[in-house]
Amino acid sequence: MARIELRNTTIYLQDGLSGSGQVDIGNSAFSTPATSTTTEGEVGTDEVQVISQFTRAPSGGTYTLSFEDEDGNQVTTAGIAYNAVAATIEGAIDTAFTTAAYPSWSNGDITVAEAGTLGLSDGDVTLTFDGTSVDDKDWLPTIPNGASLTGVTVSSGTSVGLQSVSLNSDNADLVPIGCRFTIATETGNPEHTVTARDNNLDDAATLRVNVTPAIASAVSDSDAITFLPQRLQIKIGDGDLTWTESREFTYDLDRDLLDTVRQGEEQPLEIDLNFIYEYVATEANQEVTPVEALKRIGEASEWVSSSSDLCEPYAVDLFVVNCQPCGTDQDEELLFQDFRYESLEYSIRDAAIAVSGRCNVTDVTATRTATGWGCS
């Protein structure tokens, strides 16, 4: 039997997020392919922008392109067929700018080139603002809107449309960046982590999410999604995790002699955790720090308490995985439920943070499994 070793053990903080939703093909990244400006427009320099290929291959419908110059003049095209070639896209732009009576506009002032053969359906599209009416200006990134595009299935990719989202959080249909989920029909049932989201401007409901890893196989409209707790790996370095289980007994006497023993009050599990001090707070859009996760602040402000009673003080779970590197012994997962820190000690010299606190349970939950979470 192999003994536990720190080098084979990974420690995580995780919140109590849970919920469900469904895939929404209509929202699956047709509407917001990225636009990058490769050359900023200015006097003597033409603006050049690149619109990336749709991350899902549409099979029908239309999209629009919206433009805005440095003076606030706005122009939006009529619907452009999902598989329109460069010449057709350029024609739609010409019509839109002519209809909008854009100052000094001449057809062809914005030229369109495609990397593939079917416009945004199979490659990037490049816009060059080289005509008299549009050159020498700085333009905002062109906005594609594919809300009217259609598709039958979502193939492999990094963006998923959502509908019917219901979470156990303060905002039940706002999907936190960093949360995990699975799709019931996806081959292998992999876990995906949300890296970015696109919310409805009216009620902040999440319509689309970008994920890692990419969707592994085709999924369909209304396929079931299961949301899982947000999880953060702790870098231990030379630190450690220790815990103490305590029991209290009452010893009754009979005429000054020991007679019987009764179980006393339950005692919470005591935890001491030492880990690497990198940062207390993170920068925007970077990974949550352990301190933020413990306090539910900063980038962890959307974490959900692990306690089933959300009126109790905020808590997180400690999740420990011991991966066996050899032999046939099973991996072991340890769950320390509802941990609340009571002290945080910082040492800049040692680059370490020491955390002490208690769990609202009397002992740890241990599970043996053939392949622990994150083990290979």
N, C-alpha and C positions, 0 to 999 in steps of 0.2 A: 504494500500500500504506500503510495507516494505521499509525502508530507507537503503541506501548503508552503509555498514560497512567495515572497512579496513580488518578485520579478514576474511571476505568472499570474498575478492578481491585479484586477482592474477595479477601481472604485468610481462609482457614479453618484451624482445627485440627480434625483428625478422628482417632478411635481406630480400632481394628481389629475392631470388633464385626461378626459375621456369624452367620447361622443361618437357621433355617426354622421354620415352624409352620403351623397351620391355623385357619381361622375356626371358632368353636364357637357355633352359634346359641343353644344352651341357656345360655350364659354372657353373651350379648350385652346387658348392661345392663338386663335385665328386673328383676334382683334388687336393685339399689341406686339407685333414683331419689333425688334429694336431698330432704332435709327441712330446712326453715328455720323458725326460731322468729321470728315477726314481733312477738309480744308476750310478754314473760316473765311467768309467773304469780307473783303474790305476794299478800299480804293486800290485798283490795280490787280486785285486777286478775286477770281470767281469762287463762289461757295461750291463745295462738293459734298454731297451726303450719300450715305449707303444705307438702304433699307434691307434688313436681313430677311432671308427666306422664312416663310411661315413654318413654325416648328411642328405643326400638324399639317398634313397634306389635305386641303379641302377638296371636295368632289363636286361642289356647286356653289351657287350664290355669288354675292358681290362684296367688294370692299371699297372704301373711300380713302382719299388722301387729303389731309388738311395742312395748309401752309400759313405761316405768319412771318412777316418781315420785321425789320428793326423798328419800323414806324408804327407797328400794330395793325397793319393791313392784313386781313384774313381772307383766305380763299379755300373752299372745300369742293372737291370734285363730286360729280354724280357717281353712282355705283359703277365700279369697274369689275368686269367678269373675273372670277377667281383665277383663271388661267390666261388672262390677257397678256399678249406679248408686249415688248417695249414700245413698238409703234402705237399700239392701241392705248397704252398708258399715257404716252405723250400726247395723243389726241385728246384724251379726257382732260388732261391738264390744260391744254390749249383752250378747250371749250369753257372750262371753269373760269379761267382768268379773263377770257373775252366777255363772258356773261357778267362777271363781277366788275367789268370796266376798270381793270387794274391799270394804273397810270402808265401810258406809253407801251402797253403790252403789244408784242408781236408773236405770232405763233412760232414755236420752236425756241423761245427764249430760255426755256428749261428743257434740256435734252435728257433722254432716258436711255440707259444701256442696261442690258440684262446679262447675268453670268450664265444662265441656263437658256432654255428655249421657250419656257412658259411663264415668264415674268416671275412673280414672287412664289409661284407654286413649286418651282424646282431650282431656285437660286436667288442670289441677292440681286437687287436692282440699284443702280447708281444714278443719282440726279445731279446734273451739272447746271448751275445757274449762270449761264454765260451770255445771255441775251442782253440787249441794251437796257431793258426795263428792270432787270433783276440783278445784274452784275454790280460789283463794287458795294454790295450790301451784306450785312450779317443777318442770316435767317435762323429762326428757331428750328429745332429738329422737326422734320415733317412727321405728322402723326397718322399712321394707318389705322383704320377702324374696320375690323372684319366681323362686326356683330351679325351681319347678314350672310356670312359664309356658312356652308353646311358641310357635314361629313358623316360617314356611317360609323366609323370606329376611330378610336384614338390609337395610333401606332406608337412605337417606341419614341420617346421624346422626353423633354424635361419640364413640360408644363401641362397642367391638368385643370379643366374647368370643374367647378363645384356647384352643387345645388342641395337644398334641404339639409344644410349644415346645422347641427344641434350639439353644442358643447356644454359642459358643466362649469362654464366660466361666467364672469360678469357680463360679457357680451357674447351671447350664445352662438352667434353666427360669424364672429370674427376669428379667423384661424391664426394662431400665433406663429410668427417666424421662429423656427427651431423645433416645432412640434413634429411628431412622426405619425405616419398612417400606413395602412395597407389597403389594397383593393382586392375584393374577394375573388375576382375572376382572373387575376394576373398570375401567370405561370410562376411557380415557386413561392408565391406570396411574400415577396421581399418588403422590407420596411423602407419607406421613403421619408426624408427629412425636408421640411419646407425651408427654402432659402430666400424666397421673395413672394410677395402677394399683390394682387390687384383687387382693390375694394370698390364697392359701389359708393359713389360720392354722396348719395342721399342718406343711407342708413349704415354705412361702414361695413356691410356684409361682404365677406370675401367671395369674389367671383372666380378667381383663378389663382393658382399657386405654381411657382417654379420649385422643382424638387431635385434632390440627389439621393440615390442614383437615378438614372433615367428609367422611365417606364419600360419594363422588360418585354412585354408582349401586348398585343392589341386588346383594348378593353372597350366596352360599349356604353352607350348612354344609359344612365340610371344604375350602373353597377355600384354595389354597396361599398362604402368606404368606412373603415374603423379607425378612429383617431386614438393615438397612444400617448402616454406621458412624455413630456419634454425631458431630455436626459443630457447631462453634462459630465464628461469624464474629468476626474480630478487627477492632476499630476502630483504624485506622492514624493518623488525624488528620494531623499533619505528619511522621509517621514514614516508614519505608521497609523494604523487604525486599531484602537483597543476598545473593548467594551466590558462592562461588568454587569452580571445578572445578580440581583440580590433577593433574598427571601427573608421574611420576618415571621418569627414564631412567638407564641405566648406559652410559657411553661407554667402550668397550674400545679399548685402544691396541695397536699393533703396532710394537715398537721405537721407542716414544715418539711415534708418529704415530697420529692418529685412524684407527680401522679400522672398527669396527661399533658398532651401538647396540642395546641390549636394553631391553625394557620392564621397569621396576622394579616396586616394590611398589605396589599400588593405594592411592589416597588418598581418604579420605572427603570427601564434599561438605561444605563449610563454610558455615554460615548465620548471618547477622546480621539480627535483626528488631527494629524499634522500633515500639511501639504506645502507645495512650492508657492512662494509669494512671487507672482508675476506682476499682476496689477490688481488693485482693489476695484477700479471701475474700467469698463471697456470703452472703446470708441464706437460711434454709431456704426451699425451693420457688421460689427465684429462679434466673435463668439462671446457669450455670457461669461462673466467671471464667477468663481465659486462664491465670493462674498455677495455679489448681486443676487445669485440664486438663493442664498441663505436668507437674504433680507427682502427679496422680491422688489428690487429697485432697478433703475437703469434699464438695460436691455432685457432684464428678467421681470419687468413690471407686469407682463402678461402671464407669468407663471400662475398656476392654480394650486391652492393648498392641497396637500396629500390627505388631509383629514376629511372624513366623510361629513363632518359637521363644519360647514363653512363659517359658522359663527365663532368657532374656536380660533385662537391665534394661529397665524400662518405656520405651516409645517412642510417639510420635504421628506422624501424617503431616501435612505442610503441604500444603494444597490451594489453589491460586491460580487464579482465573478472570478472564481479561481479556475483557470484553464489548465488542464493536465497536458503537459507537453509530450508525454510518451506513455506507452503502456495502454492498458485497457480500462483503467479506472475512469469513472464518469467525472465530468466537470461538476462543480458545485456553485450554486447561486445562493447568496445570503441577502435577505431583505430586512432592513431595520426600518420599521414603519413609523411615520409621523415624528420625525426628529425636529426638535426646536433647539437652536443654539442658545446657550446661556452666557457664554463668554467667548470673545475673539481676542487672541493675543498675537500681535504683529512683531516680527523681528526683521528689520531691514538687513542687519549684519548677516543673519543666517538665511536670509531670503526665504523665510518660512512663516506660515500662519498656523496657529494652534487653535482649534475649535473644541469647546466642551459643551455638552448639553445632554438632554435626555429624550428618550422616545416614549410615546404613550402606549407602550407594550411592555410585557414582563420578560420576553425573550425574543431571540431572533428566529425568523422563519428560514429554514434551510431546505434547499431542493437540489437533488442530484439529477443530472440530465446528461444525455449522450453528447450533446453539443451545447455548451453554455452560450449566453448572448455575447456575441463578439468573438467567440472562440472559433478556431478553424480546425 
